[in-house]
Every structure is written in structure tokens, then in C-alpha cells.
């Protein structure tokens, strides 16, 4: 019911569970299917993120989230992208939230590939603007919100996806469901504060 993100583990606490999952995929799948992304819990803007396909490469000093990497993301002109959306929550009990219909899309500057040779190339895999702004490449035909050629408005993205035959309305419905499920999952851990509100940023792949 709540399959809104890939299989994930928090290291070091769930290291044994991760090893079991890694081993099962290695025994039943292909090497390109057994790719994982590691994200230090205390860093942001793409810092410290690595992709691994070898369990011997798993290394960490602080709490780290490791997730099975999505090897078949939706692409635009062969490039990986994600959406940054904002949600205003005025109450968790009862849940009252408002999903802003604008936002922006972030693109990788190099064509997507899951080849072993490209796993360390952040310009292929990480959409973070702080990473991509260091690239000297721009995605042809993508309007830029920050003059880097790597960000665009949702309006432009909708038009581009429509040209590719992708139905935006259905995609938006699915995004709304993901946001709702994520908020429900977190609701028990957030104390009731009737006079407060919170704006959450969601990254949707």
C-alpha cells in the first residue's frame, strides 16, 4: 500500500538486512539491477552521495541511508530528472495539506546510463543543482530557471512530456498519492501544534 520509495536501510543499524537484500538480488538478478545509492544523513546538496554495485564498497562513518537505485527512471531526451515540489501542511490531525501546482524540474547534464563505468559520474546520476552547476554541459532544448540549462519550470516540463506522449494529468494524480502517503507515514511522529504550519519540499523521481 505504501510503496512510495525504493527498498531502503539505515546504516549501521540495518547493515545485516542490507547485506541480505544485496545478496538476494545478486543471486537472482543482473549486475545492472544490483545498484545502490548511499546518502549520508547529515549532509545535503548531493555531498557524500555515492553509487555502489559491490558490497565491499560500502563505507560510512556516520548514519547513512542506502537505497536500491532506480535503474529505469523516466527520462527526457535521454536524461534523468526529478521534480522539486512544495507542500503546505496546516494540520496533521486531521491531515490538511496543500500541494503547490508549480515547482521546478532538475536535470542531469549527461545521458543516463547504469554502466559500471559511469557509476561514479555524478553528472549522470545526481540531479542536485549544486552538483550540476559544475558541469560544463547543458541539456539542449531545456529552458533554464537559473541560467545553467539544468532547471526548468513545471509548465515547460509538462509541455515537453506531452510531446513525448506522456500524460501529465495521470502523473500528477500519482504524485498527489505519493505525497499523501508520505505525510500519513510521518503523522504519528509529529506533535499536534494547532497554531503552526510547515512547508515541506518533496523530490519526486
N, C-alpha and C positions, 0 to 999 in steps of 0.2 A: 504493500500500500504506500510506503514511504520511500520508494526507490528514487531519490532525488539527487543522489551523488554516487560516485563510484565506491567500490569497496575500499574502506579506509581503516587505518590503525594509528594509534598514538604510541610513538616510541619514546622511552624504552618499555613502557608498561605492557604493551601488547606485542612485543617482539616475537614471542613464540607463536602467536596467532598469525602474524605476518609471514613467518617462515613457512608455516603450514600452507597458507594460501598460495604463496610463491611456488612452493614445491608442487602443489596440485596442478597449477597452471602449466608449469614446466613439463610435467609428465603427460599432459593431455593436449596442450596447445602448441603453437609455433613460437619461435623466439620473438617475433614482432608483436605477439599478443601479450607477452610477459614483460611489459614495460611499466615502471612505477615512477611516480613523481614525489620527491621529498621536499617538504616545506617547513623550515624552522618556525616554530610557533611564535617566537618573539621578534621576528623580522617582517618587513613589509617591502613593497615596491620591487618584488622579484629578487630581493637579495637572498642569497644562500639556497635558492631553489636548484635542484639537480634532478636529472632523469637517470634511472638505472635499469639495467636489464641483467645484472649479475649481483647475486646476493652478497658477494664479497665486497661490493662497492658501497654497501650501506654503512654509513659513518655519521655519527652525530655526537654532540657534546651536551646539547640541551634538548628539551622536549620538542619532538618533531612529528609532524603529520606526514604519513606516507599513504598515497592513494594509487590505486590502479589507474594508469594513464589511459585516457580516452584516445584510442588509436584511429577512430573513424569519425572525427568531428565534422560538422557541417562546414564546408569550405566556400569561399567566394573567390572566384578566379584562381583557385588552387591554393589559397592562403587561409590559414587558420585565423579565426577572430572570436571575440566574445562580446557580450553586452554588459555595460555597467548601467544598472537601473537603481532607482531610489524609491524607497517605501516609507511612508509616514505612518507610524503606529501611534494611535491616541489611547488605546486600551488593549490589554491582553486578556482581561476577564471582565466582560466579554471581549472577544477579539474584534477590534475595529482598526482597519488598515486601509491605506490609500496608495495604490501603485501609480507613480507618475508616468505618464504616457510618453514622455521624452526621456532622453538619456544620450548615450553615445556608444558606438562600437569601436573596439580597439583591434587592430590588425597586426599580424606578424609580417615582417618585411621580406621574408624569404619563403619560397613554396614549401608546403607541408610535406613531410616525409617521416617515416618511422624507421628508416635505415639506421643500423647501429653506428654508422659513421657520423650521423648527424645528431645523435642524442645530446651531445654537449653544446650544440649550436642554439643559443637562446633566441636568436633571431627567427628560428623556425618554430619554436615551441612556446615561448612566453610572450603574451600579448601586453604585458605591463608597459605603459608609456615610458617609464623611467629606464626600461631596458631598450625598447625600440628606438628611442630618440638618439641612441648612439650609433644606430645603423646609418649607413650612407645610402641606403636604398629606400625608395618609396614605392608604394603599390600603385601601379598605373591605373588611372581611372577612378581612384577613390578620393573623394573630397576630404580635405583635412580641416579638423576643428582647431588644430594648433600649429599649422604650417609645417608639420613633419611628414604628412602624407600617410599617417598611420591611425588617425582617428576620424570618425565621421558621425554625422547625426543619424538618429534612427530613421528619420524621414528618407534620407538618401539610401540607407540600408534597405528599407522596405522596397524602394523603387528598384534597387539592384537585384534583390532576391526575386521580385516579381518578374524581372527579365529572365531569371533562371528557372521560372516556373514553380517557385516555392510560395506556398500560401501563407501570407503573413498573419492573417486572422487566426488560423489554426495554431500557428506557432505562439501567438500572444496568449491564446487560451491556455496552452500548456505551460507557458511561463507563469501565468497567474496561479495555476495549480501548484507549481513548484514553490513559489513564494508563500502561498497559504500553508502548505505542509511544513515548510521550514519554520514559520512563525509558530505553528502549533507545537512543533517539537521543542521549541525553546520556551514556551509559555510557562511551564511549571517552575522554571529556574529564575524567572524574573518577578520580583516582588511587585505587589499592586501599589501604584502611585497615581491616584486619580487626577492629580493636578499637573501631570507631566506628559511629555510626548517624546518620541525618539525617531530619528531618521536613520534608516539602515541602508547601506549600499549592498546590492546583490550583483555578483558576477555570474552571468549565465552563459554557458558554453553550448 
